[in-house]
Amino acid sequence: MQRAEQMEGTPIVLPKPLQDNLEAIAKNQDKTVSDLVQEALNLYVFALQRVQAKSVGLGESEYSDLSERVDDLLWQEP
């Protein structure tokens, strides 16, 4: 994990089995539990951003004046 960027502490409370698993993995990978948590959170945030990015433009319309024509478009016969 890069240490050059400014870091802030965020205390978290974990169930004992999860804490034990993280400590074992950290020891195996020669990392700290903090490193593992940061990596996991980075992956989580990245995944959320990808899902949100896919929804951009889904409501796009062929009409550039949609707000001005809302009544005409809503109440026209299909």
N, CA, C and O atoms as CSV, one atom per row, in Angstrom:
chain,resi,resn,atom,element,x,y,z
A,1,MET,N,N,0.837,-1.170,0.000
A,1,MET,CA,C,0.000,0.000,0.000
A,1,MET,C,C,0.885,1.238,0.000
A,1,MET,O,O,1.913,1.275,0.676
A,2,GLN,N,N,0.490,2.236,-0.748
A,2,GLN,CA,C,1.279,3.456,-0.823
A,2,GLN,C,C,1.103,4.267,0.452
A,2,GLN,O,O,-0.016,4.461,0.928
A,3,ARG,N,N,2.196,4.731,0.989
A,3,ARG,CA,C,2.153,5.502,2.230
A,3,ARG,C,C,2.349,6.997,1.970
A,3,ARG,O,O,2.280,7.791,2.908
A,4,ALA,N,N,2.593,7.396,0.724
A,4,ALA,CA,C,2.881,8.791,0.416
A,4,ALA,C,C,1.640,9.672,0.561
A,4,ALA,O,O,1.754,10.851,0.894
A,5,GLU,N,N,0.464,9.111,0.315
A,5,GLU,CA,C,-0.743,9.917,0.406
A,5,GLU,C,C,-1.160,10.103,1.863
A,5,GLU,O,O,-0.815,9.304,2.733
A,6,GLN,N,N,-1.902,11.166,2.102
A,6,GLN,CA,C,-2.353,11.448,3.462
A,6,GLN,C,C,-3.360,10.391,3.891
A,6,GLN,O,O,-4.264,10.038,3.134
A,7,MET,N,N,-3.198,9.896,5.092
A,7,MET,CA,C,-4.073,8.846,5.604
A,7,MET,C,C,-4.849,9.364,6.803
A,7,MET,O,O,-4.377,10.231,7.538
A,8,GLU,N,N,-6.040,8.823,6.990
A,8,GLU,CA,C,-6.840,9.104,8.171
A,8,GLU,C,C,-7.221,7.789,8.801
A,8,GLU,O,O,-7.454,6.800,8.105
A,9,GLY,N,N,-7.286,7.773,10.104
A,9,GLY,CA,C,-7.671,6.560,10.812
A,9,GLY,C,C,-9.184,6.439,10.910
A,9,GLY,O,O,-9.882,7.420,11.163
A,10,THR,N,N,-9.682,5.228,10.707
A,10,THR,CA,C,-11.098,4.935,10.859
A,10,THR,C,C,-11.224,3.644,11.643
A,10,THR,O,O,-11.025,2.557,11.101
A,11,PRO,N,N,-11.557,3.763,12.921
A,11,PRO,CA,C,-11.677,2.532,13.709
A,11,PRO,C,C,-12.884,1.718,13.245
A,11,PRO,O,O,-13.958,2.269,13.004
A,12,ILE,N,N,-12.703,0.426,13.125
A,12,ILE,CA,C,-13.814,-0.455,12.775
A,12,ILE,C,C,-13.860,-1.600,13.779
A,12,ILE,O,O,-12.844,-1.985,14.359
A,13,VAL,N,N,-15.048,-2.126,13.967
A,13,VAL,CA,C,-15.246,-3.252,14.868
A,13,VAL,C,C,-15.615,-4.450,14.011
A,13,VAL,O,O,-16.554,-4.387,13.217
A,14,LEU,N,N,-14.881,-5.538,14.171
A,14,LEU,CA,C,-15.086,-6.738,13.364
A,14,LEU,C,C,-15.443,-7.922,14.252
A,14,LEU,O,O,-15.009,-8.000,15.402
A,15,PRO,N,N,-16.235,-8.842,13.715
A,15,PRO,CA,C,-16.453,-10.088,14.446
A,15,PRO,C,C,-15.113,-10.813,14.608
A,15,PRO,O,O,-14.256,-10.741,13.727
A,16,LYS,N,N,-14.939,-11.498,15.713
A,16,LYS,CA,C,-13.677,-12.175,16.028
A,16,LYS,C,C,-13.222,-13.105,14.905
A,16,LYS,O,O,-12.044,-13.073,14.548
A,17,PRO,N,N,-14.107,-13.940,14.326
A,17,PRO,CA,C,-13.636,-14.828,13.248
A,17,PRO,C,C,-13.085,-14.063,12.038
A,17,PRO,O,O,-12.099,-14.482,11.431
A,18,LEU,N,N,-13.721,-12.949,11.698
A,18,LEU,CA,C,-13.233,-12.147,10.572
A,18,LEU,C,C,-11.879,-11.528,10.911
A,18,LEU,O,O,-10.970,-11.523,10.082
A,19,GLN,N,N,-11.749,-11.015,12.109
A,19,GLN,CA,C,-10.473,-10.443,12.545
A,19,GLN,C,C,-9.374,-11.502,12.498
A,19,GLN,O,O,-8.267,-11.236,12.030
A,20,ASP,N,N,-9.685,-12.698,12.983
A,20,ASP,CA,C,-8.699,-13.788,12.967
A,20,ASP,C,C,-8.292,-14.146,11.541
A,20,ASP,O,O,-7.112,-14.353,11.258
A,21,ASN,N,N,-9.283,-14.219,10.642
A,21,ASN,CA,C,-8.986,-14.527,9.233
A,21,ASN,C,C,-8.109,-13.452,8.606
A,21,ASN,O,O,-7.146,-13.762,7.905
A,22,LEU,N,N,-8.440,-12.198,8.856
A,22,LEU,CA,C,-7.639,-11.097,8.307
A,22,LEU,C,C,-6.204,-11.144,8.821
A,22,LEU,O,O,-5.260,-10.933,8.060
A,23,GLU,N,N,-6.045,-11.417,10.095
A,23,GLU,CA,C,-4.697,-11.487,10.663
A,23,GLU,C,C,-3.895,-12.629,10.046
A,23,GLU,O,O,-2.703,-12.478,9.780
A,24,ALA,N,N,-4.544,-13.772,9.819
A,24,ALA,CA,C,-3.851,-14.913,9.207
A,24,ALA,C,C,-3.458,-14.602,7.763
A,24,ALA,O,O,-2.344,-14.908,7.337
A,25,ILE,N,N,-4.371,-13.997,7.020
A,25,ILE,CA,C,-4.083,-13.640,5.622
A,25,ILE,C,C,-2.967,-12.602,5.569
A,25,ILE,O,O,-2.051,-12.707,4.754
A,26,ALA,N,N,-3.049,-11.609,6.435
A,26,ALA,CA,C,-2.020,-10.562,6.471
A,26,ALA,C,C,-0.650,-11.167,6.747
A,26,ALA,O,O,0.338,-10.792,6.116
A,27,LYS,N,N,-0.592,-12.096,7.684
A,27,LYS,CA,C,0.684,-12.735,8.013
A,27,LYS,C,C,1.208,-13.526,6.814
A,27,LYS,O,O,2.395,-13.460,6.495
A,28,ASN,N,N,0.316,-14.277,6.149
A,28,ASN,CA,C,0.702,-15.060,4.962
A,28,ASN,C,C,1.234,-14.184,3.837
A,28,ASN,O,O,2.171,-14.566,3.136
A,29,GLN,N,N,0.637,-13.014,3.666
A,29,GLN,CA,C,1.000,-12.135,2.558
A,29,GLN,C,C,2.025,-11.077,2.963
A,29,GLN,O,O,2.361,-10.199,2.168
A,30,ASP,N,N,2.514,-11.160,4.179
A,30,ASP,CA,C,3.482,-10.193,4.697
A,30,ASP,C,C,2.952,-8.761,4.558
A,30,ASP,O,O,3.656,-7.861,4.099
A,31,LYS,N,N,1.701,-8.580,4.966
A,31,LYS,CA,C,1.044,-7.273,4.942
A,31,LYS,C,C,0.436,-7.022,6.310
A,31,LYS,O,O,0.447,-7.890,7.182
A,32,THR,N,N,-0.093,-5.820,6.481
A,32,THR,CA,C,-0.817,-5.519,7.709
A,32,THR,C,C,-2.311,-5.711,7.463
A,32,THR,O,O,-2.769,-5.726,6.320
A,33,VAL,N,N,-3.057,-5.857,8.547
A,33,VAL,CA,C,-4.513,-5.940,8.426
A,33,VAL,C,C,-5.034,-4.655,7.787
A,33,VAL,O,O,-5.962,-4.694,6.979
A,34,SER,N,N,-4.450,-3.540,8.140
A,34,SER,CA,C,-4.836,-2.257,7.549
A,34,SER,C,C,-4.659,-2.276,6.029
A,34,SER,O,O,-5.519,-1.782,5.299
A,35,ASP,N,N,-3.548,-2.844,5.551
A,35,ASP,CA,C,-3.319,-2.959,4.101
A,35,ASP,C,C,-4.438,-3.764,3.439
A,35,ASP,O,O,-4.960,-3.372,2.396
A,36,LEU,N,N,-4.801,-4.894,4.057
A,36,LEU,CA,C,-5.849,-5.746,3.488
A,36,LEU,C,C,-7.197,-5.034,3.451
A,36,LEU,O,O,-7.924,-5.117,2.460
A,37,VAL,N,N,-7.523,-4.341,4.524
A,37,VAL,CA,C,-8.800,-3.621,4.584
A,37,VAL,C,C,-8.826,-2.517,3.528
A,37,VAL,O,O,-9.843,-2.318,2.864
A,38,GLN,N,N,-7.714,-1.799,3.372
A,38,GLN,CA,C,-7.655,-0.751,2.349
A,38,GLN,C,C,-7.831,-1.336,0.950
A,38,GLN,O,O,-8.559,-0.774,0.132
A,39,GLU,N,N,-7.174,-2.452,0.671
A,39,GLU,CA,C,-7.313,-3.101,-0.637
A,39,GLU,C,C,-8.755,-3.529,-0.874
A,39,GLU,O,O,-9.301,-3.317,-1.957
A,40,ALA,N,N,-9.370,-4.130,0.138
A,40,ALA,CA,C,-10.752,-4.595,0.002
A,40,ALA,C,C,-11.704,-3.426,-0.227
A,40,ALA,O,O,-12.602,-3.510,-1.065
A,41,LEU,N,N,-11.513,-2.347,0.509
A,41,LEU,CA,C,-12.383,-1.183,0.341
A,41,LEU,C,C,-12.174,-0.520,-1.017
A,41,LEU,O,O,-13.134,-0.052,-1.629
A,42,ASN,N,N,-10.938,-0.474,-1.490
A,42,ASN,CA,C,-10.686,0.074,-2.830
A,42,ASN,C,C,-11.409,-0.735,-3.895
A,42,ASN,O,O,-12.007,-0.163,-4.807
A,43,LEU,N,N,-11.361,-2.054,-3.792
A,43,LEU,CA,C,-12.067,-2.911,-4.746
A,43,LEU,C,C,-13.574,-2.704,-4.666
A,43,LEU,O,O,-14.252,-2.657,-5.692
A,44,TYR,N,N,-14.095,-2.580,-3.460
A,44,TYR,CA,C,-15.526,-2.373,-3.251
A,44,TYR,C,C,-15.984,-1.051,-3.870
A,44,TYR,O,O,-16.984,-1.008,-4.585
A,45,VAL,N,N,-15.252,0.019,-3.592
A,45,VAL,CA,C,-15.601,1.333,-4.130
A,45,VAL,C,C,-15.499,1.325,-5.653
A,45,VAL,O,O,-16.361,1.883,-6.331
A,46,PHE,N,N,-14.460,0.700,-6.197
A,46,PHE,CA,C,-14.297,0.602,-7.649
A,46,PHE,C,C,-15.486,-0.127,-8.272
A,46,PHE,O,O,-16.010,0.310,-9.297
A,47,ALA,N,N,-15.913,-1.227,-7.665
A,47,ALA,CA,C,-17.049,-1.993,-8.184
A,47,ALA,C,C,-18.327,-1.161,-8.143
A,47,ALA,O,O,-19.113,-1.199,-9.089
A,48,LEU,N,N,-18.546,-0.418,-7.077
A,48,LEU,CA,C,-19.730,0.438,-6.989
A,48,LEU,C,C,-19.710,1.519,-8.059
A,48,LEU,O,O,-20.737,1.811,-8.670
A,49,GLN,N,N,-18.557,2.107,-8.283
A,49,GLN,CA,C,-18.445,3.163,-9.288
A,49,GLN,C,C,-18.718,2.616,-10.682
A,49,GLN,O,O,-19.322,3.305,-11.505
A,50,ARG,N,N,-18.285,1.391,-10.961
A,50,ARG,CA,C,-18.535,0.785,-12.273
A,50,ARG,C,C,-20.022,0.555,-12.475
A,50,ARG,O,O,-20.545,0.808,-13.560
A,51,VAL,N,N,-20.712,0.079,-11.446
A,51,VAL,CA,C,-22.150,-0.167,-11.545
A,51,VAL,C,C,-22.880,1.145,-11.773
A,51,VAL,O,O,-23.780,1.211,-12.611
A,52,GLN,N,N,-22.510,2.192,-11.043
A,52,GLN,CA,C,-23.153,3.485,-11.203
A,52,GLN,C,C,-22.860,4.070,-12.581
A,52,GLN,O,O,-23.738,4.689,-13.182
A,53,ALA,N,N,-21.661,3.891,-13.084
A,53,ALA,CA,C,-21.295,4.444,-14.385
A,53,ALA,C,C,-22.097,3.795,-15.507
A,53,ALA,O,O,-22.404,4.454,-16.501
A,54,LYS,N,N,-22.441,2.517,-15.369
A,54,LYS,CA,C,-23.215,1.837,-16.406
A,54,LYS,C,C,-24.618,2.411,-16.529
A,54,LYS,O,O,-25.225,2.324,-17.596
A,55,SER,N,N,-25.150,3.002,-15.449
A,55,SER,CA,C,-26.510,3.529,-15.490
A,55,SER,C,C,-26.574,4.933,-16.092
A,55,SER,O,O,-27.664,5.426,-16.383
A,56,VAL,N,N,-25.439,5.576,-16.281
A,56,VAL,CA,C,-25.422,6.916,-16.856
A,56,VAL,C,C,-25.939,6.853,-18.290
A,56,VAL,O,O,-25.471,6.052,-19.099
A,57,GLY,N,N,-26.906,7.707,-18.585
A,57,GLY,CA,C,-27.443,7.776,-19.933
A,57,GLY,C,C,-28.589,6.820,-20.216
A,57,GLY,O,O,-29.144,6.843,-21.315
A,58,LEU,N,N,-28.960,5.977,-19.257
A,58,LEU,CA,C,-30.050,5.036,-19.502
A,58,LEU,C,C,-31.373,5.752,-19.725
A,58,LEU,O,O,-32.237,5.241,-20.437
A,59,GLY,N,N,-31.543,6.919,-19.133
A,59,GLY,CA,C,-32.777,7.669,-19.295
A,59,GLY,C,C,-32.713,8.673,-20.430
A,59,GLY,O,O,-33.559,9.561,-20.528
A,60,GLU,N,N,-31.722,8.537,-21.279
A,60,GLU,CA,C,-31.533,9.480,-22.377
A,60,GLU,C,C,-32.728,9.438,-23.326
A,60,GLU,O,O,-33.275,8.371,-23.604
A,61,SER,N,N,-33.121,10.595,-23.812
A,61,SER,CA,C,-34.288,10.712,-24.680
A,61,SER,C,C,-33.878,11.251,-26.045
A,61,SER,O,O,-32.857,11.923,-26.195
A,62,GLU,N,N,-34.701,10.936,-27.023
A,62,GLU,CA,C,-34.465,11.482,-28.366
A,62,GLU,C,C,-34.919,12.934,-28.464
A,62,GLU,O,O,-34.608,13.625,-29.434
A,63,TYR,N,N,-35.660,13.396,-27.448
A,63,TYR,CA,C,-36.196,14.751,-27.458
A,63,TYR,C,C,-35.280,15.694,-26.690
A,63,TYR,O,O,-34.929,15.423,-25.541
A,64,SER,N,N,-34.893,16.799,-27.320
A,64,SER,CA,C,-34.045,17.772,-26.632
A,64,SER,C,C,-34.883,18.775,-25.843
A,64,SER,O,O,-34.356,19.491,-24.991
A,65,ASP,N,N,-36.189,18.829,-26.123
A,65,ASP,CA,C,-37.080,19.779,-25.445
A,65,ASP,C,C,-38.106,19.047,-24.581
A,65,ASP,O,O,-39.252,19.484,-24.471
A,66,LEU,N,N,-37.706,17.957,-23.981
A,66,LEU,CA,C,-38.609,17.090,-23.229
A,66,LEU,C,C,-39.354,17.841,-22.130
A,66,LEU,O,O,-40.557,17.638,-21.965
A,67,SER,N,N,-38.686,18.687,-21.386
A,67,SER,CA,C,-39.353,19.386,-20.282
A,67,SER,C,C,-40.421,20.351,-20.786
A,67,SER,O,O,-41.383,20.631,-20.071
A,68,GLU,N,N,-40.269,20.859,-21.999
A,68,GLU,CA,C,-41.250,21.781,-22.565
A,68,GLU,C,C,-42.435,21.034,-23.171
A,68,GLU,O,O,-43.522,21.599,-23.293
A,69,ARG,N,N,-42.242,19.782,-23.548
A,69,ARG,CA,C,-43.288,19.015,-24.238
A,69,ARG,C,C,-43.868,17.899,-23.371
A,69,ARG,O,O,-44.513,16.988,-23.890
A,70,VAL,N,N,-43.648,17.961,-22.069
A,70,VAL,CA,C,-44.024,16.856,-21.197
A,70,VAL,C,C,-45.501,16.492,-21.326
A,70,VAL,O,O,-45.828,15.309,-21.424
A,71,ASP,N,N,-46.402,17.474,-21.329
A,71,ASP,CA,C,-47.831,17.163,-21.419
A,71,ASP,C,C,-48.186,16.545,-22.763
A,71,ASP,O,O,-48.942,15.575,-22.817
A,72,ASP,N,N,-47.653,17.092,-23.841
A,72,ASP,CA,C,-47.925,16.538,-25.169
A,72,ASP,C,C,-47.475,15.086,-25.258
A,72,ASP,O,O,-48.197,14.236,-25.780
A,73,LEU,N,N,-46.297,14.809,-24.754
A,73,LEU,CA,C,-45.736,13.465,-24.872
A,73,LEU,C,C,-46.401,12.472,-23.926
A,73,LEU,O,O,-46.561,11.302,-24.275
A,74,LEU,N,N,-46.787,12.919,-22.739
A,74,LEU,CA,C,-47.419,12.008,-21.785
A,74,LEU,C,C,-48.830,11.610,-22.206
A,74,LEU,O,O,-49.251,10.477,-21.972
A,75,TRP,N,N,-49.549,12.517,-22.811
A,75,TRP,CA,C,-50.966,12.267,-23.073
A,75,TRP,C,C,-51.274,11.962,-24.527
A,75,TRP,O,O,-52.442,11.967,-24.915
A,76,GLN,N,N,-50.275,11.699,-25.334
A,76,GLN,CA,C,-50.535,11.336,-26.729
A,76,GLN,C,C,-50.911,9.861,-26.827
A,76,GLN,O,O,-50.506,9.052,-25.993
A,77,GLU,N,N,-51.669,9.529,-27.826
A,77,GLU,CA,C,-52.060,8.134,-28.053
A,77,GLU,C,C,-50.840,7.331,-28.481
A,77,GLU,O,O,-50.019,7.822,-29.255
A,78,PRO,N,N,-50.710,6.100,-27.986
A,78,PRO,CA,C,-49.552,5.275,-28.365
A,78,PRO,C,C,-49.583,4.848,-29.813
A,78,PRO,O,O,-48.677,4.153,-30.271
